[in-house]
Amino acid sequence: MASYSILLTKSAAKEVERVPTKDRQRIVTRIAALAENPRPAGAEKLSGDDKYRIRQGDYRILYEIVDAELIVTVVRVGNRREVYRR
């Protein structure tokens, strides 16, 4: 299986920076793992969107997959209470 490229939107990068240090490293590791397997166990497709989400503790990582170009774009990272609000 080919490796996917990981892209973060500017807003997602800022959201990762705001996460407390103790959780940030786990989130970054989880995002990096999406390059090898963009649909890991526990990933769920969101209804109404072409986005997926994975859980990391109390945080959620929302991302889109473009299989034709082998790209994973992380669009949101946030606390589970707030991440789904627009």
C-alpha positions in Angstrom: 0.0 0.0 0.0 1.3 3.4 -0.9 1.9 6.1 1.7 -0.5 9.0 1.9 0.6 12.6 2.3 -0.6 14.4 5.4 -1.8 18.0 5.1 -3.1 20.2 7.9 -5.2 23.2 7.3 -4.0 26.4 9.0 -6.9 26.3 11.5 -6.1 22.6 12.3 -2.4 23.5 12.9 -3.5 26.3 15.3 -5.8 23.9 17.1 -3.0 21.4 17.6 -0.8 24.1 19.1 -3.6 25.0 21.6 -3.8 21.4 22.9 -2.0 20.9 26.3 1.5 19.5 25.8 0.8 16.2 27.5 -1.8 15.4 24.8 -0.2 17.1 21.8 2.4 14.4 21.2 -0.2 11.6 21.2 -2.3 13.6 18.7 0.7 14.3 16.4 1.6 10.6 16.5 -1.9 9.6 15.7 -2.0 12.1 12.7 1.3 10.8 11.4 0.0 7.2 11.5 -2.7 8.2 9.0 -0.1 8.3 6.3 0.2 4.5 6.4 -3.4 3.7 7.2 -6.0 6.5 6.6 -8.8 4.3 7.9 -7.5 2.7 11.1 -9.6 0.6 13.4 -12.0 2.9 15.2 -12.2 5.5 12.4 -15.8 6.5 11.6 -17.2 8.2 8.6 -19.2 11.2 9.6 -22.8 11.3 8.3 -23.6 14.2 5.9 -19.9 14.8 5.2 -17.0 13.1 3.3 -15.0 13.3 6.5 -13.7 10.8 9.0 -12.9 11.0 12.6 -10.6 9.3 15.0 -10.4 9.5 18.7 -7.4 10.3 20.8 -8.4 10.5 24.5 -10.8 13.5 24.9 -9.8 14.9 21.5 -11.2 14.2 18.0 -9.3 14.5 14.7 -11.5 15.2 11.7 -10.0 14.6 8.3 -10.7 14.1 4.6 -9.2 11.4 2.4 -8.5 11.8 -1.4 -7.7 8.3 -2.5 -7.0 9.3 -6.1 -4.2 11.6 -5.0 -3.1 9.8 -1.8 -3.8 12.8 0.4 -5.2 13.0 3.9 -6.2 16.5 5.0 -6.7 17.2 8.7 -9.4 19.8 9.0 -10.2 20.0 12.7 -8.6 18.9 16.0 -10.4 19.6 19.2 -12.1 18.5 22.4 -14.9 16.1 21.8 -17.5 18.6 23.2 -16.6 21.3 20.7 -15.1 19.7 17.6 -18.4 19.0 15.8 -19.8 22.5 16.1 -19.3 24.8 13.2 
